[in-house]
């Protein structure tokens, strides 16, 4: 049977949070704490917005990549035959 060891350090509780808050007041001063909290909140908001934009862009890219043959328009070739237009990234001839 596999035994698991309990975690040595868990999430900080009430007394630990009071100690951390006291150290923050000593390090930054009571006047700078609201500005520090505001800038931290703004940074987290920017991070969330950037993450959401990236997720939206990836979803759009995945949806664009799932085109079927029916989604590609048909064009008439020089010989009069109807062909499907396929975009390829070919290098121009020198």
Secondary structure by P-SEA (a helix, b strand, c coil): cbbbbccccccccaaaaaaaaaaaaaaccccaaaaaaaaaaaaaaaaaaaaaaaaaaaaaaaaaaccccccbbbbbccccccccbbbbbccccc
